[in-house]
Amino acid sequence: MLHSSEDAIAQYANAFQQLKERFEARSRLSALKVLRDMSQGVVQLSDILNDMRDMGGHHIHERMADIY
């Protein structure tokens, strides 16, 4: 009976370890997706600001520089 209990505990521990690894992998993937989306947003914002500057919005760019 003792071996049976030890086997059951080992199975639960193994299952828990697998769940933990899956959770961590999905968490890392989610974080990478958020970073990717943020990066794309920064690129889009930069493109918009460059377009505004190119359209003669130099004063807008200068005012934004004053803010930062």
Summary of the structure (lengths in Angstrom):
residues: 68
radius of gyration: 26.2
end to end distance: 71.0
largest distance: 83.0
contacts: 129
relative contact order: 0.06
helix: 93%
strand: 0%
